[in-house]
Amino acid sequence: MPLVTVVMPTYNRAHMLPAAVETVREQTLADWELLIVDDGSTDGTPALLGRWSREDERIRSVRQENRGQSAARNRALDLARGEYVAYLDSDNALLPECLEVLTDALRVRPDKSYAMPQGSRVLELWEDGRLVRSVDTTAEEFPPELSLQGIVHRRIHTDMNGFLHRRELTDAGVRFAEDIRRMEDWEFFLQLAERFPEGFLYVPRVLYRYTQRYGGDGAVSNTSYAEWADLFEAIYAKHKNDRLMAGQTWYPDRVTKWRAMQEKFERGEAPPPHLYRFS
């Protein structure tokens, strides 16, 4: 059995998938399996997956009908064989020492069961297939210290890239919410915080590169302010009684903010959502 299963959902990203896969193959820790779930791609993704499976027995893939990123990750969790599970989206990158550093961190802390590293984060604006602007938000997104309550209170951007946990957590039934189109990664952390509050470990070292593309094929580019408000409303309703939720300030402020932005957008007084961070 591999030490680490790297979970990678993908959909119609044959043009960027090879770069992400290569960052797994370049890991200083070689004892891994990469489990790619093709969420119904209609481009050249299946051919790539077939080739990689023949070239490297550590790369496995499975195909399903298009059901969304959460369903793809859940499918991978059902098939994962590693003692640890890590995550990488098909348009991002792990730094070479990521898996080694995180597994070592949990080995020396047997009281901890999941580890979040720092990362670098860049927002990119694309128009007609061209990159027109980029903004590096690394400094504001990743503090030198972070508590689990800070994640619950939405004080940091949360995504699955580079995140690693013992497989026993998902064997215990933690899964991604398939009815949530965005922020499903944050909602996953809220589940962990409620069920395993003592298991969190923050690793203050940059171990992955996260690129968020606006104006492309991602969910962040194909949504509305109203949907953002609805998501915060739904996540709060699901977790409002969690122990670490006490003292949070994001609800109802985020809901109020995005509903107001939707009204402004409809009046022509605000940019479309995918341009909001670049205005």
C-alpha positions as CSV (number, residue, x, y, z in Angstrom):
1,M,0.0,0.0,0.0
2,P,1.3,3.5,-0.8
3,L,2.0,5.9,2.1
4,V,0.1,8.7,0.5
5,T,-2.9,8.9,-1.9
6,V,-3.0,12.1,-3.8
7,V,-6.6,12.9,-4.8
8,M,-7.0,14.9,-8.1
9,P,-10.4,15.6,-9.6
10,T,-10.4,16.9,-13.1
11,Y,-12.8,18.0,-15.9
12,N,-11.8,19.0,-19.4
13,R,-8.3,20.2,-18.4
14,A,-6.1,18.2,-20.7
15,H,-4.3,21.4,-21.6
16,M,-3.1,21.9,-18.0
17,L,-3.4,18.5,-16.4
18,P,0.2,17.3,-17.4
19,A,1.8,20.2,-15.4
20,A,-0.1,19.3,-12.3
21,V,0.6,15.6,-12.6
22,E,4.3,16.3,-13.1
23,T,4.5,18.1,-9.7
24,V,3.3,14.9,-8.1
25,R,5.9,12.8,-10.0
26,E,8.6,15.2,-8.8
27,Q,7.9,14.7,-5.1
28,T,10.9,14.0,-2.9
29,L,8.7,11.3,-1.2
30,A,8.3,8.6,-3.8
31,D,5.8,6.4,-1.9
32,W,2.6,7.7,-3.3
33,E,-0.3,6.9,-5.6
34,L,-2.0,9.5,-7.6
35,L,-5.7,8.9,-8.0
36,I,-7.3,11.0,-10.7
37,V,-11.0,11.1,-11.1
38,D,-12.1,12.2,-14.5
39,D,-15.5,13.9,-14.0
40,G,-16.9,13.2,-17.4
41,S,-14.3,15.0,-19.5
42,T,-15.0,15.4,-23.3
43,D,-11.5,16.6,-24.3
44,G,-8.3,14.6,-24.5
45,T,-8.2,13.8,-20.8
46,P,-9.0,10.0,-21.1
47,A,-6.1,9.5,-23.5
48,L,-3.7,11.2,-21.2
49,L,-4.9,9.1,-18.2
50,G,-4.5,5.9,-20.2
51,R,-0.9,6.8,-21.1
52,W,0.1,7.7,-17.6
53,S,-1.3,4.6,-16.2
54,R,0.8,2.5,-18.5
55,E,3.9,4.6,-17.8
56,D,3.7,4.8,-14.0
57,E,1.9,2.2,-11.9
58,R,1.5,4.7,-9.1
59,I,-1.0,6.7,-11.3
60,R,-4.5,5.3,-11.2
61,S,-7.6,6.8,-12.8
62,V,-11.3,6.3,-12.7
63,R,-14.0,7.9,-14.9
64,Q,-17.5,9.0,-13.9
65,E,-20.3,11.0,-15.4
66,N,-20.1,14.7,-14.7
67,R,-21.3,15.2,-11.1
68,G,-19.0,17.9,-9.9
69,Q,-15.8,18.3,-7.9
70,S,-17.1,17.1,-4.6
71,A,-18.5,13.9,-6.0
72,A,-15.2,13.3,-7.8
73,R,-13.2,13.7,-4.6
74,N,-15.7,11.5,-2.7
75,R,-15.2,8.8,-5.3
76,A,-11.5,9.0,-4.8
77,L,-11.8,8.7,-1.0
78,D,-13.7,5.5,-1.5
79,L,-10.8,4.1,-3.5
80,A,-7.8,5.6,-1.6
81,R,-5.3,3.1,-0.3
82,G,-2.7,5.3,1.4
83,E,-2.2,5.8,5.1
84,Y,-2.5,9.5,4.3
85,V,-4.6,11.4,1.8
86,A,-3.5,14.6,0.1
87,Y,-5.2,16.8,-2.4
88,L,-4.2,18.6,-5.6
89,D,-6.5,20.3,-8.1
90,S,-5.7,19.7,-11.8
91,D,-4.7,23.3,-12.4
92,N,-2.4,23.8,-9.4
93,A,1.0,22.5,-8.2
94,L,2.7,20.9,-5.2
95,L,6.2,22.0,-4.4
96,P,8.6,19.0,-4.5
97,E,9.0,18.5,-0.8
98,C,5.3,18.9,0.0
99,L,4.4,15.3,0.8
100,E,7.6,14.6,2.6
101,V,7.3,17.6,4.9
102,L,3.6,17.0,5.8
103,T,3.9,13.3,6.4
104,D,7.0,13.9,8.6
105,A,5.1,16.6,10.5
106,L,2.3,14.2,11.4
107,R,4.7,11.4,12.2
108,V,6.3,13.4,14.9
109,R,2.9,14.6,16.2
110,P,0.9,11.4,16.5
111,D,-1.7,13.5,18.4
112,K,-2.5,15.4,15.2
113,S,-4.4,14.0,12.3
114,Y,-4.5,16.7,9.6
115,A,-2.1,19.2,8.4
116,M,-2.5,22.5,6.4
117,P,0.6,24.1,4.9
118,Q,1.1,27.6,3.7
119,G,0.9,28.2,0.0
120,S,1.3,30.9,-2.6
121,R,-1.9,32.3,-4.2
122,V,-2.2,34.2,-7.5
123,L,-5.5,35.5,-9.0
124,E,-5.5,35.6,-12.8
125,L,-8.0,37.4,-15.0
126,W,-8.4,35.8,-18.5
127,E,-10.2,37.2,-21.5
128,D,-10.6,35.4,-24.8
129,G,-8.0,32.9,-23.8
130,R,-5.4,35.6,-22.8
131,L,-4.1,36.4,-19.4
132,V,-4.8,40.2,-18.9
133,R,-4.0,40.7,-15.2
134,S,-2.7,38.8,-12.2
135,V,-2.6,39.7,-8.5
136,D,-0.5,37.9,-5.9
137,T,-2.4,37.6,-2.7
138,T,0.0,35.3,-0.8
139,A,1.0,37.8,1.9
140,E,-2.6,38.6,2.9
141,E,-3.9,35.0,2.6
142,F,-1.3,33.0,4.7
143,P,-0.5,34.1,8.2
144,P,2.6,32.9,10.1
145,E,0.3,31.4,12.7
146,L,-3.2,29.9,12.3
147,S,-5.6,28.3,14.7
148,L,-8.4,25.9,13.7
149,Q,-10.9,28.6,14.9
150,G,-9.3,31.0,12.5
151,I,-10.4,28.7,9.7
152,V,-13.9,28.3,11.1
153,H,-14.2,32.1,11.4
154,R,-13.1,32.6,7.8
155,R,-9.9,34.4,8.5
156,I,-8.0,32.7,5.8
157,H,-8.6,31.5,2.3
158,T,-9.2,27.7,2.5
159,D,-8.7,25.2,-0.4
160,M,-7.7,21.6,-0.6
161,N,-4.4,22.0,-2.4
162,G,-1.5,20.7,-0.3
163,F,-3.8,19.6,2.5
164,L,-3.0,16.2,4.0
165,H,-4.8,14.0,6.6
166,R,-4.8,10.5,8.0
167,R,-7.1,8.3,6.0
168,E,-8.9,7.3,9.2
169,L,-10.7,10.6,9.2
170,T,-12.5,9.9,5.9
171,D,-12.9,6.3,6.8
172,A,-14.9,7.6,9.8
173,G,-17.3,9.2,7.3
174,V,-16.2,12.7,6.6
175,R,-17.1,13.5,3.0
176,F,-17.4,16.5,0.7
177,A,-20.9,18.0,0.5
178,E,-22.0,17.3,-3.1
179,D,-24.9,19.8,-2.9
180,I,-22.4,22.7,-2.5
181,R,-20.9,24.0,-5.7
182,R,-18.4,26.4,-4.2
183,M,-16.6,26.6,-0.8
184,E,-17.0,22.8,-0.5
185,D,-13.4,22.7,0.7
186,W,-14.1,25.1,3.6
187,E,-17.2,23.2,4.5
188,F,-15.0,20.0,4.6
189,F,-12.8,21.8,7.1
190,L,-15.8,22.8,9.2
191,Q,-16.7,19.1,9.4
192,L,-13.2,18.2,10.6
193,A,-13.1,21.1,13.1
194,E,-16.3,19.8,14.7
195,R,-15.5,16.1,14.7
196,F,-11.7,16.3,15.3
197,P,-10.9,19.6,16.9
198,E,-7.7,18.5,18.5
199,G,-6.2,17.0,15.3
200,F,-5.3,20.2,13.5
201,L,-1.7,21.1,12.7
202,Y,-0.6,24.2,10.8
203,V,2.7,23.9,8.9
204,P,4.0,27.5,8.3
205,R,5.9,26.7,5.1
206,V,5.0,27.3,1.5
207,L,4.4,23.9,0.0
208,Y,2.0,24.5,-3.0
209,R,1.1,27.0,-5.6
210,Y,-2.5,27.9,-6.0
211,T,-3.7,29.8,-9.1
212,Q,-7.3,31.0,-9.1
213,R,-8.4,31.8,-12.7
214,Y,-11.3,34.2,-13.4
215,G,-12.9,34.3,-16.7
216,G,-12.2,30.7,-17.5
217,D,-13.9,27.3,-16.8
218,G,-13.9,27.2,-13.1
219,A,-16.9,27.6,-10.8
220,V,-15.5,30.9,-9.5
221,S,-16.0,32.3,-13.0
222,N,-19.5,31.0,-13.5
223,T,-21.5,32.2,-10.5
224,S,-23.4,35.2,-9.2
225,Y,-23.2,37.4,-6.1
226,A,-26.6,35.9,-5.1
227,E,-25.1,32.4,-5.2
228,W,-22.3,33.5,-2.9
229,A,-24.8,34.8,-0.4
230,D,-26.8,31.6,-0.7
231,L,-23.7,29.5,0.0
232,F,-22.8,31.4,3.1
233,E,-26.4,31.1,4.3
234,A,-26.4,27.3,3.7
235,I,-23.1,26.7,5.3
236,Y,-24.0,28.7,8.4
237,A,-27.3,26.9,8.7
238,K,-25.5,23.6,8.6
239,H,-22.7,24.5,11.1
240,K,-24.1,27.3,13.3
241,N,-24.2,25.1,16.4
242,D,-20.6,23.9,16.0
243,R,-18.4,24.5,19.0
244,L,-15.8,26.6,17.3
245,M,-18.4,28.8,15.6
246,A,-18.9,30.8,18.7
247,G,-17.7,34.4,18.2
248,Q,-17.7,34.3,14.4
249,T,-18.3,37.5,12.5
250,W,-18.8,36.4,8.9
251,Y,-22.5,35.7,9.4
252,P,-24.7,37.5,8.5
253,D,-22.2,40.1,7.2
254,R,-21.2,38.0,4.1
255,V,-24.7,37.3,3.2
256,T,-25.8,40.9,3.5
257,K,-22.8,42.1,1.5
258,W,-23.3,39.7,-1.4
259,R,-27.0,40.3,-1.6
260,A,-26.4,44.0,-1.8
261,M,-23.8,43.4,-4.5
262,Q,-26.3,41.4,-6.5
263,E,-28.7,44.3,-6.4
264,K,-26.0,46.7,-7.5
265,F,-25.0,44.4,-10.3
266,E,-28.6,44.2,-11.5
267,R,-28.8,48.0,-11.5
268,G,-25.5,48.2,-13.5
269,E,-23.6,49.7,-10.5
270,A,-21.2,46.7,-9.9
271,P,-19.0,44.6,-12.1
272,P,-19.8,40.9,-12.9
273,P,-18.6,38.6,-10.1
274,H,-15.6,37.3,-12.0
275,L,-14.3,40.9,-12.2
276,Y,-14.9,41.8,-8.6
277,R,-11.4,41.1,-7.3
278,F,-9.9,43.1,-10.2
279,S,-12.0,46.2,-9.9
